[in-house]
Amino acid sequence: MSKTIKKIAVLTSGGDSPGMNAAIRSVVRTCAYHQIECVGIYRGYQGMIEGDFIPMGPRTVHNIINKGGTILKSARSKEFMTSEGRKKAYDQLQKAGVEGFVVIGGDGSFTGAEIFNKEFQFPVMGIPGTIDNDIFGTSHTLGYDTALNTVIDCIDKIRDTASSHNRLFFVEVMGRDAGHIALNAGIGGGAEEILIPEEELGLERLLESLKKSKASGKSSSIVVIAEGDKIGKNVFELKDYVEANLPEYEIRVSVLGHMQRGGAPSCYDRVLASRLGVKAVECLLEGKSNFMVGMLNDKVTITPLLQAIKGESEIDRELLRVAEIMSV
């Protein structure tokens, strides 16, 4: 394995997700294994612009594999979106002797890395970290599995109340542009209906479905809604509409919000982060650049950053059919 690179930086950018710390740990320890230096960059690209770097070794990342969030902090940087800001960041990397970096984040973070690579021919690798699982080129992003388990736990608790009071609950989960969390958690939580951005259910069809549930003897129901679903302006207006048309239902709304991003990562996310971190560093050492590491068919793969950014992660059509059958 070529070792032309002697110092690698790692940063987290955009929204945090469980497993980011495990990925930082993996990058740092892979660098140590190959006897090259590693530095952490605080606060994402903004920290890169400001030169907010810290040397990292195997002992600086002990006891973080089980922690949610990111010890390197995360921030969005408007300055990095300008050529002047990126030049400042490049100068800081040069000054610190950094010869390549690994960014852990989503498509916005990858867009910044891809542009930076083109402008300065600077070696970069991406690790997908977002609970939405909406990155092309990987079956799982860091934090997605943990978020699913968090949502399932919440739905199970809400169902206890729904059953006790014969109520209809609308449970809104994260997923502005993709319905992966809503679809999988909806099936796993036994939801009567699942509303996602990729499928336009329509208000009338939703009402018909809820009427059928009531007629079939269901005394309570749970509808899981991705925040990006277009069936109503928002979940509260949807609640008012259903109440106006189905007065027999007592409806409550639960918006799970940022609790889905927090918490200790699942075993799957810890192992995934460890595998992707190793691959990202070793790709840089092999002279590869401008790729995202991901998981497909349980194999670690690489996808060009531009393709990961512009490609669309598709919803599983089979799962849609399973959801329909299970709602009978």
NUSEDREN-905276 format. One record per residue (C-alpha): x negated, y, z; residue in one letter. Coordinates in steps of 0.05 Angstrom, whole numbers, plus 32768, in hexadecimal, padded with zeros to 4 digits. Layout:
BEGIN
XYZA;...
***
This chain:
BEGIN
800080008000M;7FE580447FECS;7FD980768024K;7FCC80B67FFET;7FFB80DA802EI;7FDC80E68072K;8014810D8096K;805F81068090I;8095813280AFA;80DC811D80C4V;8119814980CDL;8164814380D7T;8193817180B2S;81DD817F80ADG;8210815E80DBG;81F4812E810FD;820680E5810FS;81F780AA813DP;81B880868125G;819180C58113M;816480BC8151N;81598073813FA;8144808980F9A;811480BE8115I;80F680878141R;80EE805A8105S;80CB808F80DBV;809C80A18114V;8089805A8125R;8081804680DCT;8050807F80D4C;802B80678112A;802A802080F8Y;8009803880B7H;7FDA806680DFQ;7FF280A780C1I;800880E680E6E;805180F980F1C;8070813B8105V;80B7814A8117G;80DA818980FDI;810C81A9812CY;814E81C68112R;814B81AA80CBG;813681D78091Y;813A821580BCQ;810581F780E9G;80DC81E780ACM;80DE82308096I;80C9824680DCE;8093821280E5G;80B681F38121D;808E81B2811FF;807981818155I;804881468151P;806C8104815CM;805180BF816EG;806D807C8185P;8075809381CER;809880D481BCT;80D380AC81A0V;80DB807981D8H;8122806F81F4N;8145809581BCI;815E805A8192I;819D805781BDN;81AC80A281BDK;81DE80C68190G;81D0810A8171G;8189811D815DT;814E812F8189I;8134815B8150L;817581838150K;819981958110S;81AD81D580EEA;81C381EF80ABR;81958222808BS;81AF8257805BK;816782708053E;8151822D8037F;818582358000M;815A826E7FE4T;811982657FBES;80F782947FEEE;810D826A8029G;80F5822A8009R;80B1824B7FFAK;80AA825C8043K;80B982148055A;808681FB8023Y;805182298040D;805F82108086Q;805881C88070L;801781D8804DQ;7FFD81FC808AK;800D81BF80B6A;7FEE818F8085G;802F816A8078V;802E81448036E;807481278034G;80B48128805CF;80F080FC806CV;8133811F8074V;816D80FD8099I;81B0811B8085G;81E7811E8051G;81EF8137800AD;81E28180801DG;81A0816D803ES;818E81428001F;819E817C7FD2T;816C81A87FF7G;813781717FF5A;814281647FABE;813B81AD7F99I;80FE81B47FC5F;80DE81787FA3N;80E981967F5EK;80CE81DA7F71E;808E81C37F94F;8086817A7F7EQ;8087816A7FC8F;809281217FDBP;80D681177FFEV;810280DD8012M;814980DD802DG;816C80B28061I;81B980B8805EP;81D480CF80A1G;821E80E080A2T;825A80BF80C3I;828580CA8085D;82608094805DN;826980BF801FD;822380B88000I;821A80937FBEF;81E6805C7FBDG;81F2803C8002T;82298012801FS;821D80318064H;82038074807CT;81E6807E80C2L;821E808980F4G;8257806D80CBY;825C802B80F0D;8257804E8134T;828D80818120A;82BB8048810AL;82B48026814DN;82C180688171T;830080748149V;8319802D8154I;830F8035819FD;83388076819DC;837080578173I;8375801C81A3D;837F804C81DDK;83B1807681B7I;83D9803881A4R;83E4802981EED;8406806C81F7T;842C806781B5A;8448802381C9S;845A803B820FS;8482807781F6H;849B805F81B2N;84758097818FR;845780A3814BL;840F80BA814EF;83EA80DE8117F;83A080D28123V;837280FF80FAE;832B80E680EEV;82EF810480CBM;82EA80FE8080G;82F08140805BR;82E081228017D;82E180D78024A;831180A88046G;82E28070805BH;82EA807C80A6I;8336808280A1A;833F80458075L;83138016809DN;8328802F80E2A;8371802F80CCG;836D7FE680B9I;83447FD480F7G;83737FFB8124G;83B37FDF8106G;83CD802180EBA;8411802180C8E;83F980548094E;83B5806F807FI;83AE80B1805BL;836D80BF8036I;835580F38002P;834A80BE7FCCE;839480A97FCCE;83CF80D87FC7E;840580B57FEFL;843780EE7FEAG;84678108801FL;84A480E18008E;847F809F8006R;846480AC804CL;84AB80B88065L;84C480798043E;848C80508062S;849C806B80A8L;84E6805D809EK;84D68015808BK;84AA800E80C8S;84E2802680F4K;85157FF980D2A;84E77FBC80D9S;84E87FC38124G;84A87FEA8131K;84B38015816ES;8472803B8166S;8444804B812CS;83FE8067811FI;83EB808D80E0V;83A1809780D6V;839180D680ACI;834E80EB808FA;83448135809AE;833D813F804EG;8380811F803CD;83AA814D8011K;83EF81368024I;83F98174804FG;83D581B5805FK;83C0819780A1N;83D4815F80D0V;83FF818D80FBF;842981A580C0E;8430815C80ABL;844A814C80F1K;847E818480ECD;8495816C80A7Y;849E812480BEV;84C2813980FEE;84F2816480D5A;8502812980A7N;84FE80F080D9L;8519810D811AP;851D80C88139E;84D180C8813FY;84AD80E98179E;846A80FE815BI;8428810F817AR;83E781248158V;83A18110816ES;83658130814AV;83288108815DL;82F7813D8144G;82AE813D8158H;82B381048189M;82AB80D8814BQ;826480F28141R;824C80E68187G;823A80AA81B1G;8205807481B1A;81FA8055816CP;8213800F8160S;81E27FD58157C;81F07FD8810CY;81DD80228108D;819E80178131R;81867FDE8104V;819A800580C5L;8174804280DDA;8136801880ECS;81377FF880A8R;814280388082L;810C805E80A9G;80D880298098V;80EB802A804EK;80EA8076804AA;80A3807C8065V;80888042803DE;80A6805F7FFDC;807F809F8009L;803F80778015L;804B80527FD4E;805080947FAEG;809B80937FA6K;80C180D57FB0S;810580F57FA7N;812C80B77FBAF;816080A67FEEM;815980638013V;819A803E801DG;81BA7FFA8028M;81DC7FD27FF2L;81EF7F887FFAN;81C77F88803BD;81887F9A8015K;81627FDC801DV;816280017FDBT;814E80457FC0I;817880757F96T;816180B57F75P;817580F07FA1L;819A81127F68L;81C380D37F5CQ;81D280CC7FA6A;81EA81147FA7I;821481147F67K;822E80CC7F69G;827180BE7F8AE;827A808A7FC0S;82B880637FADE;82EF804C7FDCI;82F880017FE0D;83367FF17FB8R;833D7FAD7FD8E;83417FCE801CL;837A7FFA8004L;83A07FBB7FF1R;83907F9B8034V;83AA7FDA8058A;83EB7FD78030E;83F67F8E8041I;83E67F97808BM;84187FD08093S;84547FA28085V;
***
